[in-house]
């Protein structure tokens, strides 16, 4: 089962502290490979924290771990993910003259990945 959502990438404070250790260290990598979802959305998709999911936009596809956001942190239908290589793979290349591709409000689908 998959569903459509709006993804809003951004920075996290843990990502900021993790970068001082290095972008390839565990703390930073965990931040950029984690998708936060509303608990109700996770329940609707039959997901338990953490769950491996495939996120697809019109520009790309990634596989990340989905976790339930804290209560009232994200409304249903809205997803959050820290900026990084995975989230960038979901963005198009058009910068609309700004030099920065559109990175907020991306339409994506999320589907569970069956673990072997």
N, CA, C and O atoms as CSV, one atom per row, in Angstrom:
chain,resi,resn,atom,element,x,y,z
A,1,UNK,N,N,0.845,-1.177,0.000
A,1,UNK,CA,C,0.000,0.000,0.000
A,1,UNK,C,C,0.889,1.239,0.000
A,1,UNK,O,O,1.859,1.304,0.755
A,2,UNK,N,N,0.570,2.212,-0.833
A,2,UNK,CA,C,1.299,3.471,-0.843
A,2,UNK,C,C,0.300,4.607,-0.709
A,2,UNK,O,O,-0.903,4.427,-0.902
A,3,UNK,N,N,0.824,5.780,-0.376
A,3,UNK,CA,C,-0.027,6.952,-0.224
A,3,UNK,C,C,0.772,8.182,-0.633
A,3,UNK,O,O,2.003,8.153,-0.644
A,4,UNK,N,N,0.078,9.253,-0.966
A,4,UNK,CA,C,0.710,10.492,-1.393
A,4,UNK,C,C,0.806,11.462,-0.228
A,4,UNK,O,O,-0.121,11.594,0.571
A,5,UNK,N,N,1.950,12.141,-0.145
A,5,UNK,CA,C,2.234,13.078,0.937
A,5,UNK,C,C,2.933,14.315,0.393
A,5,UNK,O,O,3.300,14.371,-0.780
A,6,UNK,N,N,3.111,15.302,1.258
A,6,UNK,CA,C,3.916,16.481,0.962
A,6,UNK,C,C,5.156,16.408,1.839
A,6,UNK,O,O,5.058,16.310,3.062
A,7,UNK,N,N,6.328,16.455,1.202
A,7,UNK,CA,C,7.606,16.391,1.913
A,7,UNK,C,C,8.191,17.788,2.054
A,7,UNK,O,O,8.267,18.546,1.087
A,8,UNK,N,N,8.605,18.118,3.285
A,8,UNK,CA,C,9.266,19.388,3.563
A,8,UNK,C,C,10.637,19.091,4.161
A,8,UNK,O,O,10.747,18.864,5.366
A,9,UNK,N,N,11.688,19.090,3.332
A,9,UNK,CA,C,13.035,18.918,3.874
A,9,UNK,C,C,13.488,20.177,4.615
A,9,UNK,O,O,13.014,21.278,4.337
A,10,UNK,N,N,14.397,20.000,5.547
A,10,UNK,CA,C,14.940,21.125,6.299
A,10,UNK,C,C,16.140,20.685,7.113
A,10,UNK,O,O,16.636,19.571,6.944
A,11,UNK,N,N,16.601,21.539,7.978
A,11,UNK,CA,C,17.742,21.231,8.847
A,11,UNK,C,C,17.230,20.831,10.228
A,11,UNK,O,O,16.169,21.282,10.659
A,12,UNK,N,N,17.992,19.982,10.918
A,12,UNK,CA,C,17.667,19.627,12.295
A,12,UNK,C,C,18.824,20.038,13.188
A,12,UNK,O,O,19.955,20.176,12.722
A,13,UNK,N,N,18.544,20.235,14.472
A,13,UNK,CA,C,19.623,20.592,15.401
A,13,UNK,C,C,20.603,19.432,15.548
A,13,UNK,O,O,21.807,19.654,15.677
A,14,UNK,N,N,20.101,18.194,15.530
A,14,UNK,CA,C,20.994,17.031,15.603
A,14,UNK,C,C,21.878,16.952,14.366
A,14,UNK,O,O,23.030,16.526,14.453
A,15,UNK,N,N,21.356,17.353,13.233
A,15,UNK,CA,C,22.149,17.390,12.016
A,15,UNK,C,C,23.265,18.425,12.168
A,15,UNK,O,O,24.398,18.190,11.747
A,16,UNK,N,N,22.942,19.555,12.764
A,16,UNK,CA,C,23.933,20.602,12.977
A,16,UNK,C,C,25.069,20.162,13.887
A,16,UNK,O,O,26.232,20.470,13.627
A,17,UNK,N,N,24.735,19.443,14.952
A,17,UNK,CA,C,25.800,18.960,15.839
A,17,UNK,C,C,26.548,17.792,15.198
A,17,UNK,O,O,27.745,17.618,15.425
A,18,UNK,N,N,25.845,16.997,14.404
A,18,UNK,CA,C,26.478,15.861,13.738
A,18,UNK,C,C,27.489,16.283,12.689
A,18,UNK,O,O,28.469,15.579,12.444
A,19,UNK,N,N,27.251,17.444,12.061
A,19,UNK,CA,C,28.175,17.883,11.018
A,19,UNK,C,C,29.539,18.234,11.597
A,19,UNK,O,O,30.553,18.138,10.905
A,20,UNK,N,N,29.567,18.645,12.877
A,20,UNK,CA,C,30.861,18.960,13.491
A,20,UNK,C,C,31.697,17.685,13.675
A,20,UNK,O,O,32.925,17.751,13.736
A,21,UNK,N,N,31.039,16.539,13.761
A,21,UNK,CA,C,31.744,15.253,13.847
A,21,UNK,C,C,32.157,14.767,12.466
A,21,UNK,O,O,33.128,14.023,12.326
A,22,UNK,N,N,31.412,15.191,11.443
A,22,UNK,CA,C,31.699,14.795,10.067
A,22,UNK,C,C,30.464,14.260,9.370
A,22,UNK,O,O,29.659,13.551,9.974
A,23,UNK,N,N,30.316,14.598,8.104
A,23,UNK,CA,C,29.139,14.188,7.336
A,23,UNK,C,C,29.023,12.685,7.129
A,23,UNK,O,O,27.937,12.181,6.845
A,24,UNK,N,N,30.120,11.973,7.268
A,24,UNK,CA,C,30.076,10.526,7.036
A,24,UNK,C,C,30.019,9.731,8.335
A,24,UNK,O,O,30.102,8.503,8.318
A,25,UNK,N,N,29.878,10.422,9.450
A,25,UNK,CA,C,29.768,9.759,10.751
A,25,UNK,C,C,28.312,9.381,11.009
A,25,UNK,O,O,27.397,9.904,10.373
A,26,UNK,N,N,28.116,8.468,11.948
A,26,UNK,CA,C,26.803,7.882,12.210
A,26,UNK,C,C,25.716,8.910,12.542
A,26,UNK,O,O,24.610,8.817,12.010
A,27,UNK,N,N,26.003,9.877,13.401
A,27,UNK,CA,C,24.971,10.842,13.818
A,27,UNK,C,C,24.412,11.621,12.641
A,27,UNK,O,O,23.196,11.760,12.513
A,28,UNK,N,N,25.278,12.128,11.784
A,28,UNK,CA,C,24.835,12.900,10.630
A,28,UNK,C,C,24.086,12.007,9.641
A,28,UNK,O,O,23.017,12.374,9.153
A,29,UNK,N,N,24.641,10.853,9.353
A,29,UNK,CA,C,24.019,9.940,8.391
A,29,UNK,C,C,22.635,9.478,8.858
A,29,UNK,O,O,21.712,9.344,8.055
A,30,UNK,N,N,22.505,9.238,10.156
A,30,UNK,CA,C,21.190,8.839,10.683
A,30,UNK,C,C,20.160,9.937,10.444
A,30,UNK,O,O,19.018,9.646,10.086
A,31,UNK,N,N,20.546,11.181,10.635
A,31,UNK,CA,C,19.624,12.295,10.434
A,31,UNK,C,C,19.157,12.393,8.988
A,31,UNK,O,O,17.964,12.571,8.738
A,32,UNK,N,N,20.079,12.280,8.027
A,32,UNK,CA,C,19.692,12.486,6.628
A,32,UNK,C,C,19.019,11.264,6.006
A,32,UNK,O,O,18.477,11.352,4.904
A,33,UNK,N,N,19.048,10.127,6.701
A,33,UNK,CA,C,18.398,8.910,6.201
A,33,UNK,C,C,17.132,8.559,6.978
A,33,UNK,O,O,16.682,7.414,6.945
A,34,UNK,N,N,16.554,9.542,7.679
A,34,UNK,CA,C,15.352,9.303,8.479
A,34,UNK,C,C,14.219,10.205,8.013
A,34,UNK,O,O,14.383,11.419,7.897
A,35,UNK,N,N,13.080,9.604,7.748
A,35,UNK,CA,C,11.871,10.308,7.353
A,35,UNK,C,C,10.931,10.353,8.549
A,35,UNK,O,O,10.610,9.312,9.123
A,36,UNK,N,N,10.490,11.538,8.929
A,36,UNK,CA,C,9.544,11.677,10.038
A,36,UNK,C,C,8.132,11.775,9.483
A,36,UNK,O,O,7.859,12.524,8.545
A,37,UNK,N,N,7.244,10.996,10.090
A,37,UNK,CA,C,5.850,10.941,9.658
A,37,UNK,C,C,4.924,11.132,10.847
A,37,UNK,O,O,5.292,10.840,11.985
A,38,UNK,N,N,3.735,11.619,10.582
A,38,UNK,CA,C,2.680,11.713,11.587
A,38,UNK,C,C,2.339,10.288,12.040
A,38,UNK,O,O,2.209,9.395,11.203
A,39,UNK,N,N,2.193,10.065,13.342
A,39,UNK,CA,C,1.861,8.709,13.818
A,39,UNK,C,C,0.613,8.119,13.143
A,39,UNK,O,O,0.563,6.918,12.877
A,40,UNK,N,N,-0.383,8.953,12.869
A,40,UNK,CA,C,-1.602,8.456,12.221
A,40,UNK,C,C,-1.323,7.967,10.798
A,40,UNK,O,O,-1.897,6.971,10.356
A,41,UNK,N,N,-0.440,8.669,10.086
A,41,UNK,CA,C,-0.077,8.238,8.730
A,41,UNK,C,C,0.664,6.905,8.766
A,41,UNK,O,O,0.433,6.033,7.929
A,42,UNK,N,N,1.549,6.759,9.737
A,42,UNK,CA,C,2.276,5.488,9.863
A,42,UNK,C,C,1.295,4.354,10.141
A,42,UNK,O,O,1.398,3.276,9.554
A,43,UNK,N,N,0.366,4.597,11.016
A,43,UNK,CA,C,-0.627,3.574,11.351
A,43,UNK,C,C,-1.462,3.212,10.128
A,43,UNK,O,O,-1.736,2.037,9.886
A,44,UNK,N,N,-1.869,4.229,9.353
A,44,UNK,CA,C,-2.684,3.980,8.165
A,44,UNK,C,C,-1.944,3.111,7.149
A,44,UNK,O,O,-2.558,2.300,6.457
A,45,UNK,N,N,-0.608,3.285,7.060
A,45,UNK,CA,C,0.192,2.478,6.129
A,45,UNK,C,C,0.649,1.165,6.744
A,45,UNK,O,O,1.328,0.377,6.085
A,46,UNK,N,N,0.283,0.916,8.010
A,46,UNK,CA,C,0.671,-0.324,8.676
A,46,UNK,C,C,2.137,-0.354,9.067
A,46,UNK,O,O,2.746,-1.423,9.111
A,47,UNK,N,N,2.713,0.815,9.353
A,47,UNK,CA,C,4.132,0.918,9.692
A,47,UNK,C,C,4.338,1.068,11.188
A,47,UNK,O,O,3.540,1.701,11.879
A,48,UNK,N,N,5.423,0.476,11.678
A,48,UNK,CA,C,5.837,0.650,13.070
A,48,UNK,C,C,7.223,1.285,13.073
A,48,UNK,O,O,8.052,0.977,12.217
A,49,UNK,N,N,7.472,2.170,14.031
A,49,UNK,CA,C,8.770,2.848,14.139
A,49,UNK,C,C,9.838,1.884,14.599
A,49,UNK,O,O,9.618,1.175,15.581
A,50,UNK,N,N,10.994,1.818,13.936
A,50,UNK,CA,C,11.280,2.363,12.609
A,50,UNK,C,C,10.821,1.397,11.527
A,50,UNK,O,O,10.740,0.189,11.751
A,51,UNK,N,N,10.524,1.933,10.364
A,51,UNK,CA,C,10.086,1.111,9.225
A,51,UNK,C,C,10.865,1.527,7.989
A,51,UNK,O,O,11.124,2.712,7.779
A,52,UNK,N,N,11.228,0.575,7.191
A,52,UNK,CA,C,11.936,0.873,5.941
A,52,UNK,C,C,10.891,1.204,4.886
A,52,UNK,O,O,9.954,0.436,4.669
A,53,UNK,N,N,11.055,2.371,4.217
A,53,UNK,CA,C,10.086,2.811,3.211
A,53,UNK,C,C,10.792,3.290,1.950
A,53,UNK,O,O,11.969,3.650,1.968
A,54,UNK,N,N,10.043,3.282,0.866
A,54,UNK,CA,C,10.492,3.841,-0.411
A,54,UNK,C,C,9.718,5.136,-0.619
A,54,UNK,O,O,8.489,5.157,-0.557
A,55,UNK,N,N,10.455,6.215,-0.867
A,55,UNK,CA,C,9.860,7.533,-1.110
A,55,UNK,C,C,10.148,7.886,-2.567
A,55,UNK,O,O,11.294,7.834,-3.013
A,56,UNK,N,N,9.090,8.246,-3.304
A,56,UNK,CA,C,9.227,8.519,-4.732
A,56,UNK,C,C,8.621,9.878,-5.063
A,56,UNK,O,O,7.508,10.198,-4.646
A,57,UNK,N,N,9.378,10.671,-5.825
A,57,UNK,CA,C,8.866,11.929,-6.376
A,57,UNK,C,C,8.930,11.804,-7.892
A,57,UNK,O,O,9.338,10.762,-8.406
A,58,UNK,N,N,8.539,12.835,-8.606
A,58,UNK,CA,C,8.626,12.754,-10.067
A,58,UNK,C,C,10.070,12.791,-10.550
A,58,UNK,O,O,10.327,12.515,-11.722
A,59,UNK,N,N,11.027,13.127,-9.668
A,59,UNK,CA,C,12.431,13.238,-10.069
A,59,UNK,C,C,13.310,12.099,-9.572
A,59,UNK,O,O,14.409,11.910,-10.093
A,60,UNK,N,N,12.863,11.342,-8.589
A,60,UNK,CA,C,13.725,10.288,-8.083
A,60,UNK,C,C,13.060,9.433,-7.020
A,60,UNK,O,O,11.883,9.600,-6.700
A,61,UNK,N,N,13.850,8.511,-6.483
A,61,UNK,CA,C,13.342,7.551,-5.500
A,61,UNK,C,C,14.462,7.242,-4.509
A,61,UNK,O,O,15.628,7.122,-4.885
A,62,UNK,N,N,14.084,7.116,-3.231
A,62,UNK,CA,C,15.049,6.776,-2.187
A,62,UNK,C,C,14.439,5.740,-1.258
A,62,UNK,O,O,13.223,5.550,-1.236
A,63,UNK,N,N,15.294,5.070,-0.490
A,63,UNK,CA,C,14.857,4.160,0.556
A,63,UNK,C,C,15.456,4.651,1.863
A,63,UNK,O,O,16.670,4.822,1.973
A,64,UNK,N,N,14.599,4.878,2.854
A,64,UNK,CA,C,15.019,5.429,4.144
A,64,UNK,C,C,14.225,4.778,5.269
A,64,UNK,O,O,13.304,3.998,5.026
A,65,UNK,N,N,14.594,5.109,6.498
A,65,UNK,CA,C,13.847,4.662,7.673
A,65,UNK,C,C,12.803,5.702,8.045
A,65,UNK,O,O,13.115,6.886,8.165
A,66,UNK,N,N,11.580,5.266,8.225
A,66,UNK,CA,C,10.506,6.153,8.662
A,66,UNK,C,C,10.301,5.980,10.162
A,66,UNK,O,O,10.299,4.863,10.680
A,67,UNK,N,N,10.129,7.105,10.846
A,67,UNK,CA,C,9.849,7.085,12.281
A,67,UNK,C,C,8.662,7.999,12.556
A,67,UNK,O,O,8.400,8.944,11.812
A,68,UNK,N,N,7.956,7.702,13.628
A,68,UNK,CA,C,6.827,8.531,14.027
A,68,UNK,C,C,7.349,9.807,14.672
A,68,UNK,O,O,8.186,9.762,15.573
A,69,UNK,N,N,6.853,10.937,14.205
A,69,UNK,CA,C,7.194,12.223,14.808
A,69,UNK,C,C,6.500,12.320,16.160
A,69,UNK,O,O,5.559,11.575,16.436
A,70,UNK,N,N,6.961,13.230,16.993
A,70,UNK,CA,C,6.309,13.463,18.280
A,70,UNK,C,C,4.883,13.948,18.043
A,70,UNK,O,O,4.582,14.564,17.020
A,71,UNK,N,N,4.014,13.659,19.003
A,71,UNK,CA,C,2.607,14.049,18.889
A,71,UNK,C,C,2.493,15.541,18.579
A,71,UNK,O,O,3.182,16.362,19.185
A,72,UNK,N,N,1.633,15.881,17.648
A,72,UNK,CA,C,1.350,17.260,17.229
A,72,UNK,C,C,2.527,17.960,16.562
A,72,UNK,O,O,2.485,19.176,16.378
A,73,UNK,N,N,3.589,17.219,16.191
A,73,UNK,CA,C,4.732,17.829,15.517
A,73,UNK,C,C,4.504,17.948,14.014
A,73,UNK,O,O,4.927,18.924,13.395
A,74,UNK,N,N,3.833,16.952,13.425
A,74,UNK,CA,C,3.513,16.969,12.005
A,74,UNK,C,C,2.033,16.642,11.821
A,74,UNK,O,O,1.532,15.692,12.421
A,75,UNK,N,N,1.334,17.418,11.000
A,75,UNK,CA,C,-0.061,17.071,10.721
A,75,UNK,C,C,-0.125,15.912,9.728
A,75,UNK,O,O,0.848,15.658,9.018
A,76,UNK,N,N,-1.240,15.215,9.669
A,76,UNK,CA,C,-1.387,14.143,8.686
A,76,UNK,C,C,-1.125,14.658,7.269
A,76,UNK,O,O,-1.550,15.753,6.901
A,77,UNK,N,N,-0.414,13.840,6.483
A,77,UNK,CA,C,-0.133,14.196,5.101
A,77,UNK,C,C,1.154,14.954,4.872
A,77,UNK,O,O,1.565,15.137,3.726
A,78,UNK,N,N,1.809,15.407,5.950
A,78,UNK,CA,C,3.043,16.168,5.837
A,78,UNK,C,C,4.207,15.357,6.387
A,78,UNK,O,O,4.107,14.776,7.468
A,79,UNK,N,N,5.311,15.318,5.648
A,79,UNK,CA,C,6.502,14.573,6.046
A,79,UNK,C,C,7.661,15.535,6.240
A,79,UNK,O,O,7.693,16.606,5.634
A,80,UNK,N,N,8.621,15.152,7.090
A,80,UNK,CA,C,9.835,15.939,7.270
A,80,UNK,C,C,11.049,15.037,7.131
A,80,UNK,O,O,11.047,13.887,7.569
A,81,UNK,N,N,12.093,15.591,6.506
A,81,UNK,CA,C,13.355,14.878,6.356
A,81,UNK,C,C,14.473,15.903,6.343
A,81,UNK,O,O,14.335,16.971,5.747
A,82,UNK,N,N,15.587,15.579,7.002
A,82,UNK,CA,C,16.730,16.493,7.019
A,82,UNK,C,C,17.353,16.578,5.630
A,82,UNK,O,O,17.436,15.585,4.907
A,83,UNK,N,N,17.792,17.792,5.272
A,83,UNK,CA,C,18.504,17.974,4.011
A,83,UNK,C,C,19.721,17.056,3.954
A,83,UNK,O,O,20.397,16.850,4.963
A,84,UNK,N,N,19.994,16.512,2.787
A,84,UNK,CA,C,21.152,15.660,2.579
A,84,UNK,C,C,21.036,14.998,1.221
A,84,UNK,O,O,20.133,15.303,0.442
A,85,UNK,N,N,21.951,14.095,0.947
A,85,UNK,CA,C,21.954,13.417,-0.339
A,85,UNK,C,C,20.614,12.741,-0.640
A,85,UNK,O,O,20.098,12.907,-1.745
A,86,UNK,N,N,20.024,11.978,0.306
A,86,UNK,CA,C,18.752,11.318,-0.023
A,86,UNK,C,C,17.640,12.304,-0.399
A,86,UNK,O,O,16.963,12.103,-1.407
A,87,UNK,N,N,17.440,13.360,0.389
A,87,UNK,CA,C,16.357,14.297,0.071
A,87,UNK,C,C,16.627,15.030,-1.239
A,87,UNK,O,O,15.691,15.361,-1.966
A,88,UNK,N,N,17.901,15.287,-1.547
A,88,UNK,CA,C,18.250,15.972,-2.798
A,88,UNK,C,C,17.884,15.137,-4.016
A,88,UNK,O,O,17.607,15.687,-5.082
A,89,UNK,N,N,17.878,13.826,-3.871
A,89,UNK,CA,C,17.533,12.936,-4.990
A,89,UNK,C,C,16.051,13.026,-5.356
A,89,UNK,O,O,15.635,12.548,-6.411
A,90,UNK,N,N,15.258,13.643,-4.476
A,90,UNK,CA,C,13.831,13.799,-4.736
A,90,UNK,C,C,13.488,15.149,-5.360
A,90,UNK,O,O,12.339,15.386,-5.734
A,91,UNK,N,N,14.480,16.032,-5.473
A,91,UNK,CA,C,14.267,17.389,-5.989
A,91,UNK,C,C,14.604,17.455,-7.467
A,91,UNK,O,O,15.505,16.762,-7.939
A,92,UNK,N,N,13.882,18.284,-8.190
A,92,UNK,CA,C,14.181,18.511,-9.594
A,92,UNK,C,C,15.371,19.447,-9.746
A,92,UNK,O,O,15.866,19.989,-8.758
A,93,UNK,N,N,15.823,19.634,-10.958
A,93,UNK,CA,C,16.979,20.481,-11.215
A,93,UNK,C,C,16.645,21.920,-11.547
A,93,UNK,O,O,17.543,22.761,-11.604
A,94,UNK,N,N,15.369,22.226,-11.770
A,94,UNK,CA,C,14.984,23.590,-12.136
A,94,UNK,C,C,15.111,24.501,-10.922
A,94,UNK,O,O,14.521,24.242,-9.874
A,95,UNK,N,N,15.887,25.569,-11.075
A,95,UNK,CA,C,16.097,26.503,-9.960
A,95,UNK,C,C,15.233,27.751,-10.082
A,95,UNK,O,O,15.262,28.607,-9.198
A,96,UNK,N,N,14.471,27.867,-11.156
A,96,UNK,CA,C,13.609,29.039,-11.376
A,96,UNK,C,C,14.409,30.333,-11.290
A,96,UNK,O,O,13.888,31.365,-10.867
A,97,UNK,N,N,15.683,30.274,-11.695
A,97,UNK,CA,C,16.542,31.447,-11.701
A,97,UNK,C,C,17.156,31.802,-10.366
A,97,UNK,O,O,17.871,32.799,-10.266
A,98,UNK,N,N,16.893,31.006,-9.330
A,98,UNK,CA,C,17.389,31.338,-7.986
A,98,UNK,C,C,18.715,30.656,-7.654
A,98,UNK,O,O,19.401,31.062,-6.716
A,99,UNK,N,N,19.078,29.629,-8.412
A,99,UNK,CA,C,20.277,28.861,-8.108
A,99,UNK,C,C,20.028,27.724,-7.141
A,99,UNK,O,O,20.926,26.917,-6.898
A,100,UNK,N,N,18.827,27.637,-6.580
A,100,UNK,CA,C,18.464,26.586,-5.616
A,100,UNK,C,C,17.202,25.895,-6.109
A,100,UNK,O,O,16.188,26.556,-6.338
A,101,UNK,N,N,17.245,24.564,-6.277
A,101,UNK,CA,C,16.033,23.869,-6.726
A,101,UNK,C,C,14.923,23.955,-5.674
A,101,UNK,O,O,15.185,24.141,-4.486
A,102,UNK,N,N,13.702,23.817,-6.133
A,102,UNK,CA,C,12.572,23.803,-5.207
A,102,UNK,C,C,12.742,22.628,-4.255
A,102,UNK,O,O,12.879,21.482,-4.682
A,103,UNK,N,N,12.732,22.927,-2.955
A,103,UNK,CA,C,12.982,21.860,-1.983
A,103,UNK,C,C,11.881,21.769,-0.927
A,103,UNK,O,O,11.951,20.906,-0.051
A,104,UNK,N,N,10.906,22.603,-0.982
A,104,UNK,CA,C,9.814,22.573,-0.006
A,104,UNK,C,C,8.522,22.186,-0.707
A,104,UNK,O,O,8.282,22.577,-1.849
A,105,UNK,N,N,7.705,21.426,-0.023
A,105,UNK,CA,C,6.400,21.069,-0.566
A,105,UNK,C,C,6.457,20.118,-1.737
A,105,UNK,O,O,5.707,20.279,-2.700
A,106,UNK,N,N,7.339,19.121,-1.674
A,106,UNK,CA,C,7.460,18.146,-2.752
A,106,UNK,C,C,6.371,17.085,-2.633
A,106,UNK,O,O,6.169,16.515,-1.561
A,107,UNK,N,N,5.678,16.822,-3.725
A,107,UNK,CA,C,4.700,15.735,-3.759
A,107,UNK,C,C,5.454,14.407,-3.865
A,107,UNK,O,O,6.237,14.204,-4.793
A,108,UNK,N,N,5.216,13.516,-2.921
A,108,UNK,CA,C,5.883,12.217,-2.912
A,108,UNK,C,C,4.897,11.121,-2.550
A,108,UNK,O,O,3.852,11.374,-1.952
A,109,UNK,N,N,5.248,9.903,-2.922
A,109,UNK,CA,C,4.510,8.743,-2.444
A,109,UNK,C,C,5.429,7.982,-1.502
A,109,UNK,O,O,6.650,7.995,-1.653
A,110,UNK,N,N,4.818,7.319,-0.526
A,110,UNK,CA,C,5.548,6.511,0.444
A,110,UNK,C,C,4.927,5.129,0.444
A,110,UNK,O,O,3.709,4.970,0.526
A,111,UNK,N,N,5.810,4.116,0.349
A,111,UNK,CA,C,5.328,2.739,0.403
A,111,UNK,C,C,6.267,1.916,1.266
A,111,UNK,O,O,7.482,2.111,1.222
A,112,UNK,N,N,5.723,1.009,2.039
A,112,UNK,CA,C,6.562,0.132,2.858
A,112,UNK,C,C,7.430,-0.765,1.981
A,112,UNK,O,O,7.030,-1.164,0.887
A,113,UNK,N,N,8.614,-1.072,2.476
A,113,UNK,CA,C,9.491,-2.034,1.824
A,113,UNK,C,C,9.404,-3.318,2.621
A,113,UNK,O,O,9.644,-3.340,3.828
A,114,UNK,N,N,9.063,-4.364,1.939
A,114,UNK,CA,C,8.965,-5.666,2.598
A,114,UNK,C,C,10.369,-6.153,2.960
A,114,UNK,O,O,11.229,-6.291,2.090
A,115,UNK,N,N,10.591,-6.409,4.230
A,115,UNK,CA,C,11.881,-6.930,4.689
A,115,UNK,C,C,11.899,-8.438,4.467
A,115,UNK,O,O,10.920,-9.118,4.773
A,116,UNK,N,N,13.012,-8.977,3.931
A,116,UNK,CA,C,13.078,-10.412,3.674
A,116,UNK,C,C,13.101,-11.214,4.966
A,116,UNK,O,O,13.156,-12.443,4.929
